[in-house]
């Protein structure tokens, strides 16, 4: 690890020299949380996003993790999903299946019924409602824990990426969905990035998780990361930056960042 720093209220920041170092530590981190959760609860409820995050998780399908992780106890969800067919190139499920789950299913015993994808045959609103219902049923059976300060589900780990605009999951800057407080899963039909129709966990669900990890790579994310973490002045429009609104109520927040993405952070000035 190149650098580790704990911000007083923005969680732990881990900065890496290269992507191989980052992906190795990310695999260690996920494997450790899985072990703790399985010992404490008998299951590990993890929610994924899309993008480069999935490729960076690939080491989990290699030794030693392929043999040491208790894959049969995993329940896999998506923090956001594009409302397209599961075999569509824009599908986060397809991305995870092709890059991670197909390897995991071949190499290790992930239980197919523990992979909770959205219904891809209905509208965005219906898909969000159905996914919320699935999660509620699994909260009732304690596959997913419940927050002790609200009725929200408490996932063992939610993994997020971040866009260059500071969006996380499908929560985009200045979008009304950021104000959603009642639903666990909601939908949008006007995403500023294609495809327009998506479902997404809401901020109360993300911030109720036991652990949230945000994985950010690339110099195009540097300004957004600066606004998400640093103590910037009141002239900056950071309150509606979704990544800055990720702040677990009682859980732990960790940022996994490569050097190019970290170049504008106040805490660490690297030579390019």
N, C-alpha and C positions, 0 to 999 in steps of 0.2 A: 504494500500500500504506500502510495507516494505521500499522502497527507491525510490526517484526520483531525477534525475540529468540531466542537460542540457549541452551537449557538445557544444563547440564553433562552430563546423561545422558538427557534426554527429547526430544532432537532440536530441530529448528527450528520456532519458532512464528510464524505469520504471521496478523495480525489485520487485518480489513478494515472499512472504514466501511459498506459496503453489499454486497449480493449480486452486483451487476453487476461491482464491482471484484474481488470474490473469483473469480467465474467467468472473468473475463478473465485473471487471473493463473494460475488453474488450467489454462486452455487453453494458456497460454505454457509452463507447467511440463511438461505432458504432451507438447506438441509438441517441446520441447527434448530430453526424455528419449528420445522416439521417434527423433529425428534421430541422437543419439549411439549408440543401440542398433543402428539400421540400419547406420550406418557401421562399427561394431565387429563386429557379428555377422550382419548381413544380415536380421535379423528383429527384431520388437518384441513381446514376450509380455507382455500386460497383463491383469490380473484385475480385474473390476468387482464392486461390490456393488449393492444396490438403493437405494430411498428417494430423497431429494431430490438425492443425489449425481449421478444421471443427468441431471436437468434442469440442474444446474450445469455439466455437461460440454458443454452444447449449443453453446457458441460454437465448438467444434472443427469443427462442420459449416458454419461461416460463413467468409467470407474474413477473413484470408488463409489460415487453416489448411486449408480445403477444397482449396486448390490446392498448398500447400507441404508438407503432411504426406504421407509415402510410405505411403498407406493399404494398398496391396497387400502390404506387408511386415508388417502387423499380424496377430497371432494373439490372439483375444479369448476370455477365460475368465471364469468367475464364482467369486469367493471364497466365495460361499454362494448357495444357491438353495432355494426352497420346492419341495417335491415335489408339484407340481400340474401339470396340463396346460399346455403352452407358451402356449396361448391364454387361460389363466385370469388373472383380474385380479390375483391374488397373485403371479404369476410374475415373477421378476426379469428373466428373458429377455424376456418380453413388454414389460416396462417399458422396457428398453434398446432393444428393437426399435422400439417405437412412438415413443419420445422421441429416440432417437439413431441406431440402426442403420438404420432405414428412410430417414432423411435422408442418412446416410452412404452407404448403398448407392445412393441416387438421385444424390447429388451427387458422390461420390468412389468410387474402385474398391476397396472392401473386398471381399476374396475370400470368398464364402459358406462355402467349406469351411474357412476360417480362423476361423469363429465356432463355438466349442466349447461347446455347451450340454449339459445333462444329458439322459439318457434319461428321458422323462416317462411311460413305460409300465410301469415296474417299481417295486418297493418302495423305500423310502428306503435301506435297507441295500444293495440291489443297485445303486441309482443311485450311491451313494458308491463302491462297489467298481469299477463301470464307469468312473466319472470318474477315479478314481485310476489305473486301467489306461491310460486315454487319455493322462493326463499322463506316466506312465512311458514310454510309447512315444515321446512327443514329447521327453522328456529324452534318450532313446537317440539320437534323430536330431538333437539339439542345437537343435531349435526353441525349447526351454526350456533354459537353462543349468543346470548342477548346482553346488550349493554346494561350495566348496573346503574346508569344515570338517565336512561331513556328506554324506549321500547325498540330501539334500532337493533338490527343484527350486528354482532361483533365478530367479524371475520378474523381468523388468526393472522392472515396476511393479505393485504391488497397491494398489488404491484402496478405502478403507473409509469407511463412515460410522460414527456412534456413536449409540446410543440414550440416552435419559435415565437408564437404569439402568447405563450404562457398557458395554453389550454392543457387540461388533464382529463383523462377519460374522454367523454364527449361534452365536457363543460367548457364552453368557449367564453372569452372575455365579453363583458357587457350583455350577455344573454340572460333572458328572464329566468332560464332554468336554474341559474345560480341562486335564485331566491326560493326555490322549492324546499319546503321544510317538512311537508306531511308525507309525501310519497318516498318509498325506498328506491324505487326504480322509476324513471320517467323517460320521456321521449322528446325528440326534436325532429322537425321536418324541414328545417332551414339551416343545416350545418354550413358554415362558411367554407368548409372543405368537403369535396365530394366523397362519398355519396351523401345526399342531403338528409336522408332519414336514418335515425340512429336511436338506440336506447342507451341509457347511462345510469349508473349509480348516482344518487344525489350526494351533496356534500355532507349531510348528517350521517349517512351510511359510511362514507369514506372516513369521516372523522370519528366514528365509533369503533373502528378496527383496533385490534390489539397491536398490530404493526402495520405501518404504511412505508413502502419503499418507492422512491421516485428515481428512475434511472434515466440519466440525461447524457447524451454524447453529441459532440459536434459544435464547432464554433458559431453556427447560426443560432444556437440556444443561449449564448453567453449573456446577452442583454436581458433576456427574460429570466434567466437564473439569478442574475444580479438583483432584479426587481422582486423576485420571489423570496430571496433570502436576506439580502442586506438591509440595514436600517436606512432607507432612502427618505429624502425630505418630503414634506407635504405637497410640494409642487408636482410630484410624480403621481401618475394615475395607477397606483398599485393596489388599492383596495379591491378592485374588481378583477385583478389578475387571478385566475382560478388557482394557479399553483401556489400563490401566497395564501389562499384560503384553505389549503390543506394543512390542518393543524389538529391532530388527534386529541380528543378531550382527555383521555387517560392513557392512550397508547403511545407507542414509540415511533418516531419519524426518522427515517434514514434516507439521505440523498447519496446515490451512487453516480459519480460524475467523472468524466475524463477531463484531461487538462484543457483542451480547446474550449469546452463548455464553461470552464472555471476561470477563464482569463480575465473577466471583469469583476470578479468577486473582491470585496474589500479585504477579506481575510488573508488572501494569498495572491501575491503578484509574481507571476512566473515570467521568465523571458521566453518569447515565442521562438 
